[in-house]
Amino acid sequence: MLSPFTGKVSLPIALKGIIKVNKVATSNTRTKNRFSDHASNGSNNTSNNKSNSKSKDKSSKGSIWEYIALATIPLVLVLGNSMLVPILPDLQEKMGISRFQSSLVITLFSIAAGVIIPVSGYLSDRFTRKSVIIPSLIVYGAAGVLAGFGAVWHSYPILIIARAIQGLGAAGTAPIAMALVGDLYKGGDASKALGLIEASNGAGKVVSPILGSLLAIIVWFAPFFAFPIFCVLALLAVIFMIKEPPNEKKAEPLGTYLKQIRDILQEKGRWLIPAFFAGSITLFILFGVLFYLSQILEEKPYSIEGVRKGLVLAVPLLCMVITSYTTGAKIKQNGTLMRWLMNIGLILMTVSLTLAIFLNTNLYVFIGLLSLSGIGTGLLLPCLNTMITGSVERDQRGMITSLYNSLRFIGVAFGPPLFGWLMNMSHKTLFITVASMALLMLALVFFCIKPNEELKGKA
């Protein structure tokens, strides 16, 4: 309709009212929609937060089970070796062998492992860590059964051959687990997990003498047959509790791989090689002392046998375990703290072993000094583990940690026979030698290993 005044189209008043009402209704609907969208988003966010928190809970639970599974690997490795230490005197008597021959039960196992560990490291870098750990645990347990029958049949050759085969299996267990930790965790989590592995290793050494002594009450060769049971439990834990990240990179040819390892050693060998030898000498002293204690405790004036002897052997090891776990949990990636702890640990070892030259007749004082040395070991090893594992990328980590563990095993291998040889000279000569080695190690670590610089270089 035309307006008589303007000449424009004019709408009826009723129609204008309808349009106005419709606009208001549309506006209200949009407002409601906006509120409903906000409400919907809020509920979605809430549900997402709940699901995220659930997933975090699951993740944290998963990491706990992973920690447990990882800890079983070094534990079972140590049980297969240290559980035999308290029965070595019985082994000598029952099989009619010398002290040196009984020490070879430990030594040949460790030499075989030390030689094969680098091969296991290469295979774990080329394929996956679990594909090496799982068959290694199977070989390790099966050879343990064979060693048990060698003891039952009083066949020293079968026993020694079985122990060497066990060493081949051992090469693919704890050393590869150390590389696996580097794959699974970073930063503070990695140092905590490595501290747990070292603590588990030490806990095995604490439990082993007691467990070996208890089992020997049943029959002296019982520890040989008990060990494979622990192997089966560790095997199941690794299969079902550890989810290994996939190795997405294509495997390098052997020549290229070895060149990369050589380049790493050329670049970082200034501190890596001293770190390798520090770990080796530490384990040499630790296992040598265990062998020494196992021998002298049964002699006069102590005459301590069986479970009591196992408990005495466990005291310095327990000190090492507690210190190892605490150190691993605290160091994270703090290079300055690592440097302090390593040097303090080596000072404790040097001082305690030096005092043992003069104070080795009173058992309480002597065990106290060895416990002090155990604390020093617990301060040193987790720091070395964290530095070495974090020094390289995933593709070379297996080989680098394997070289480190290979030297550790060689230290374990030569501890018992060399301590036995030094014991035949005199106890004083023995402790002068090991105190000098600890002092040399202190100088090596103090001047060559500076974690703060190495961690900055890695970052």
C-alpha positions in Angstrom: 0.0 0.0 0.0 1.4 3.5 -0.9 1.7 6.2 1.7 0.0 9.4 0.7 2.8 11.5 2.2 6.0 9.6 1.1 4.9 7.5 -1.9 6.7 4.5 -0.3 5.1 1.1 0.3 3.6 1.0 3.8 2.9 -2.2 5.7 -0.2 -2.7 7.8 0.3 -2.2 11.5 -0.8 -5.8 12.4 1.8 -7.2 9.9 4.5 -5.1 11.5 3.6 -6.5 14.9 3.9 -10.0 13.6 7.3 -9.4 12.1 8.5 -7.8 15.4 7.3 -10.8 17.4 9.1 -13.2 15.0 12.4 -11.2 15.3 12.2 -11.4 19.1 11.5 -15.1 19.0 14.4 -15.7 16.6 16.7 -13.7 18.9 15.6 -15.7 21.9 16.1 -18.9 20.0 19.7 -17.9 19.0 20.4 -16.9 22.6 19.1 -20.3 23.9 21.2 -22.1 21.2 24.3 -20.2 22.3 23.6 -21.2 26.0 23.0 -24.8 24.9 26.2 -24.8 22.9 28.2 -23.5 25.9 26.5 -26.1 28.1 27.2 -28.8 25.6 30.9 -27.7 25.3 31.2 -27.6 29.0 29.8 -31.1 29.4 32.1 -32.3 26.6 35.1 -30.6 28.3 34.1 -32.2 31.6 33.8 -35.6 30.0 37.1 -35.1 28.2 38.8 -34.1 31.4 37.4 -37.2 33.1 38.6 -39.4 30.2 42.0 -37.7 30.3 42.3 -38.2 34.0 41.4 -41.9 33.6 43.9 -42.3 30.9 46.6 -40.6 33.1 45.6 -43.0 35.9 46.0 -45.9 33.5 49.3 -44.6 32.2 50.6 -44.2 35.8 49.5 -47.7 36.6 51.0 -49.0 33.5 54.4 -47.4 34.3 54.3 -49.0 37.8 53.9 -52.4 36.1 56.6 -51.5 33.6 58.9 -50.6 36.5 58.2 -54.0 38.2 58.8 -55.9 35.0 62.0 -54.0 34.2 63.2 -54.7 37.8 62.8 -58.4 37.5 65.4 -58.6 34.7 68.5 -57.5 36.7 67.0 -59.3 39.7 66.9 -62.7 38.0 70.4 -62.1 36.5 71.9 -61.6 40.0 70.0 -64.5 41.5 71.6 -66.8 39.0 75.1 -65.8 40.1 75.1 -64.4 43.7 72.8 -67.2 45.0 75.7 -69.6 44.4 78.3 -67.6 46.4 77.3 -68.9 49.8 77.4 -72.6 48.6 80.8 -72.4 47.0 82.5 -73.9 50.0 80.0 -76.8 49.9 80.6 -77.1 46.2 84.3 -77.5 46.9 83.7 -80.2 49.5 81.0 -82.2 47.8 82.7 -82.2 44.3 86.3 -82.5 45.6 87.5 -79.3 43.8 89.9 -76.5 44.7 89.0 -72.9 45.7 90.1 -71.7 42.3 87.9 -74.3 40.5 84.9 -73.2 42.6 85.5 -69.6 41.7 85.3 -70.5 38.0 81.6 -71.2 38.5 81.2 -67.5 38.8 84.1 -66.5 36.5 83.2 -68.5 33.3 79.6 -67.4 33.5 80.7 -63.7 33.6 83.4 -64.1 30.9 80.9 -65.7 28.5 78.4 -62.9 29.2 81.0 -60.2 28.8 82.1 -61.5 25.4 78.6 -61.9 23.9 77.0 -58.7 25.4 78.2 -56.5 22.5 76.5 -58.9 20.0 73.3 -58.8 21.9 73.5 -55.0 22.0 73.9 -54.9 18.2 70.9 -57.2 17.7 68.8 -55.2 20.0 69.6 -52.0 18.1 68.9 -53.7 14.7 65.6 -55.4 15.8 63.9 -54.7 19.2 65.0 -55.0 22.8 62.3 -57.5 23.7 63.2 -59.8 20.8 66.6 -60.2 22.4 65.6 -60.2 26.1 62.9 -63.0 25.8 65.0 -65.7 24.1 67.9 -64.8 26.4 65.8 -65.5 29.5 64.7 -68.8 28.1 68.3 -69.9 27.4 69.4 -68.6 30.8 66.7 -70.6 32.7 67.2 -73.8 30.7 71.0 -73.7 31.2 70.3 -73.3 35.0 68.5 -76.6 35.0 71.4 -78.3 33.2 73.9 -76.8 35.8 71.7 -78.3 38.5 71.9 -81.7 37.0 75.7 -81.3 36.7 75.8 -80.7 40.5 73.5 -83.7 41.2 75.8 -85.9 39.1 78.9 -84.4 40.6 80.1 -83.7 37.1 82.3 -80.6 37.2 82.6 -80.4 33.3 78.8 -80.4 32.8 78.4 -77.8 35.6 81.1 -75.5 34.0 79.7 -75.9 30.5 76.2 -75.2 31.7 77.4 -72.1 33.5 79.1 -70.8 30.3 75.8 -71.3 28.4 74.0 -69.4 31.2 76.4 -66.6 30.6 75.5 -66.5 26.9 71.8 -66.1 27.9 72.7 -63.5 30.6 74.2 -61.3 27.9 70.8 -60.4 26.5 69.1 -59.6 29.8 70.0 -56.8 32.2 72.4 -55.0 29.7 69.6 -54.7 27.1 67.1 -53.7 29.8 69.3 -50.7 30.5 69.0 -49.7 26.9 65.2 -50.3 27.0 64.9 -47.9 29.9 66.5 -45.2 27.7 63.9 -45.9 25.0 60.9 -45.9 27.4 61.7 -42.9 29.6 63.4 -39.5 29.4 64.9 -37.0 31.8 64.1 -37.6 35.5 62.0 -40.6 34.8 64.9 -42.3 33.0 67.3 -41.7 36.0 64.6 -42.9 38.4 64.1 -46.1 36.4 67.9 -46.7 36.1 68.2 -46.2 39.8 65.5 -48.8 40.3 67.3 -51.2 38.0 70.6 -50.7 40.0 68.7 -51.1 43.2 67.0 -54.2 41.9 70.4 -55.5 41.0 71.6 -54.8 44.5 68.4 -56.2 46.1 69.2 -59.4 44.2 72.6 -59.4 45.8 71.1 -58.9 49.2 68.5 -61.6 48.9 70.7 -64.1 47.1 73.1 -65.1 49.9 70.1 -65.5 52.3 68.0 -67.4 49.8 71.0 -69.6 48.7 71.7 -70.4 52.3 68.1 -71.3 53.1 67.8 -73.5 50.0 71.1 -75.2 50.8 69.5 -76.4 54.1 67.2 -78.7 52.0 70.1 -80.0 49.8 73.3 -78.2 48.8 72.5 -78.1 45.1 68.9 -76.7 45.5 69.8 -73.1 44.5 70.6 -74.4 40.9 67.0 -75.6 40.5 65.2 -72.8 42.3 66.7 -70.2 39.9 64.8 -71.3 36.7 61.5 -70.6 38.5 62.4 -67.0 38.9 63.4 -66.9 35.2 59.9 -68.0 34.2 58.3 -65.3 36.3 60.6 -62.6 34.8 59.9 -63.9 31.3 56.1 -63.6 31.8 56.5 -60.1 33.2 58.6 -58.9 30.2 56.1 -60.4 27.7 52.9 -59.0 29.2 53.9 -55.9 31.2 56.4 -54.0 28.9 55.1 -52.2 25.8 58.1 -51.4 23.8 58.0 -48.4 21.5 58.4 -49.4 17.8 61.8 -49.1 16.1 60.6 -46.9 13.2 64.1 -46.3 11.6 65.4 -48.7 9.0 68.3 -50.8 10.3 71.7 -49.6 9.2 74.2 -52.0 7.5 76.8 -53.4 9.9 79.6 -51.4 8.4 77.7 -48.1 8.8 76.6 -49.1 12.3 80.1 -49.8 13.5 81.3 -46.5 12.0 78.7 -44.7 14.0 79.8 -46.5 17.2 83.5 -45.6 16.4 82.5 -41.9 15.8 80.7 -41.9 19.2 83.7 -43.3 21.0 86.0 -40.8 19.2 83.7 -37.9 20.2 82.9 -38.9 23.7 85.5 -41.5 24.6 87.4 -39.0 26.7 84.7 -39.6 29.4 82.9 -42.7 28.2 85.9 -45.0 28.4 86.8 -43.9 32.0 83.1 -44.4 32.9 83.2 -47.9 31.5 86.3 -48.8 33.5 84.9 -47.2 36.7 81.8 -49.5 36.5 84.0 -52.5 35.9 86.4 -51.9 38.8 83.5 -51.2 41.1 81.9 -54.6 40.3 85.3 -56.3 40.5 85.7 -55.0 44.1 82.1 -55.8 45.0 82.1 -59.4 43.9 85.6 -59.9 45.1 84.6 -58.8 48.6 81.5 -61.1 48.5 83.8 -64.1 47.6 86.3 -63.1 50.3 83.6 -62.8 53.0 82.0 -66.1 52.0 85.3 -67.8 52.5 86.5 -66.3 55.7 83.2 -66.3 57.6 83.2 -70.1 57.8 86.8 -70.1 59.1 87.9 -69.5 62.7 87.5 -67.3 64.7 84.1 -66.5 63.0 82.7 -70.0 62.3 79.6 -68.4 60.8 77.7 -70.8 58.4 74.3 -71.2 56.7 71.6 -68.6 57.0 73.7 -66.6 59.5 76.4 -66.2 56.9 73.8 -65.1 54.3 72.6 -62.4 56.7 76.1 -61.1 57.3 76.8 -61.0 53.5 73.5 -59.1 53.0 74.4 -56.1 55.3 76.8 -54.2 53.0 74.6 -55.0 50.0 71.5 -53.7 51.7 73.3 -50.4 52.2 74.2 -50.3 48.5 70.6 -51.0 47.5 69.0 -48.3 49.6 71.6 -45.8 48.4 71.2 -46.8 44.7 67.5 -46.3 44.7 67.7 -43.0 46.5 70.4 -41.7 44.2 68.5 -42.7 41.1 65.4 -40.9 42.3 67.2 -37.7 43.2 69.8 -37.1 40.4 67.4 -36.6 37.5 69.5 -34.8 34.9 71.4 -32.7 37.5 75.0 -32.9 36.3 76.5 -31.0 39.2 74.8 -33.3 41.7 76.0 -36.4 39.8 79.6 -35.1 39.9 79.4 -34.5 43.7 77.8 -37.9 44.4 80.3 -39.9 42.2 83.3 -38.3 43.9 81.8 -38.7 47.4 81.0 -42.3 46.6 84.6 -43.1 45.5 86.1 -41.2 48.5 83.9 -43.5 50.8 85.1 -46.6 49.0 88.8 -45.5 49.1 88.7 -44.6 52.8 86.8 -47.7 54.0 89.0 -50.1 52.0 92.1 -48.4 53.3 90.9 -48.7 56.9 90.1 -52.4 56.2 93.9 -53.0 55.8 94.3 -52.5 59.5 90.8 -53.2 60.9 89.8 -56.5 59.4 90.0 -58.7 62.5 86.9 -57.4 64.4 83.9 -58.6 62.4 81.6 -55.7 63.4 84.1 -53.0 62.5 84.9 -54.9 59.3 81.3 -55.2 58.2 80.8 -51.6 59.0 83.6 -50.6 56.7 82.3 -52.8 53.9 78.9 -51.2 54.4 80.5 -47.8 54.0 82.0 -49.0 50.8 78.6 -50.3 49.7 77.1 -46.8 50.2 79.9 -45.5 48.0 79.0 -48.0 45.3 75.3 -47.0 45.6 76.2 -43.4 45.0 78.5 -44.1 42.0 76.7 -46.7 39.8 73.3 -44.9 39.2 75.1 -41.8 38.1 77.3 -43.8 35.6 74.2 -45.6 34.3 72.3 -42.3 33.7 75.2 -40.6 32.0 76.0 -43.6 29.7 72.4 -44.4 28.8 71.6 -40.8 28.0 74.8 -40.1 26.0 73.5 -41.6 22.7 70.4 -41.9 20.6 68.2 -45.0 20.4 69.9 -46.5 17.3 73.3 -46.8 19.1 72.2 -47.1 22.7 72.1 -50.9 22.7 75.8 -51.2 21.7 77.1 -48.4 24.0 75.3 -49.8 27.1 76.4 -53.3 26.1 80.1 -52.3 25.9 79.6 -50.8 29.4 77.9 -53.9 30.8 80.5 -56.1 29.1 83.2 -54.5 31.1 81.1 -54.7 34.2 80.8 -58.5 33.7 84.5 -58.8 33.2 85.0 -57.1 36.5 82.6 -59.6 38.1 84.4 -62.4 36.4 87.9 -61.6 37.7 86.8 -60.5 41.2 86.5 -64.0 42.8 89.7 -65.6 41.4 91.9 -62.6 41.9 90.7 -62.1 45.4 91.3 -65.8 46.0 94.8 -65.5 44.7 95.5 -62.3 46.8 94.0 -64.1 49.9 96.7 -66.8 49.5 99.4 -64.0 49.9 97.9 -62.1 52.8 94.7 -60.2 53.8 96.8 -57.0 54.1 98.0 -57.4 50.5 94.5 -57.9 49.3 93.1 -54.7 50.8 96.2 -52.6 49.9 95.5 -53.7 46.3 91.8 -52.9 46.2 92.2 -49.6 48.1 94.8 -48.5 45.5 92.4 -49.4 42.7 89.6 -47.4 44.4 92.0 -44.4 44.7 93.0 -44.7 41.0 89.3 -44.8 40.1 88.7 -41.6 42.1 91.4 -39.8 40.2 90.0 -41.1 36.9 86.4 -40.0 37.6 87.5 -36.6 39.2 89.6 -35.5 36.2 87.9 -37.2 33.2 84.1 -37.4 34.0 82.3 -34.1 34.2 78.5 -34.8 33.9 77.5 -31.2 33.8 79.4 -30.6 30.5 78.3 -34.0 29.0 74.6 -33.4 29.8 74.8 -29.9 28.2 76.4 -31.4 25.2 73.6 -33.9 24.9 70.9 -31.3 25.3 
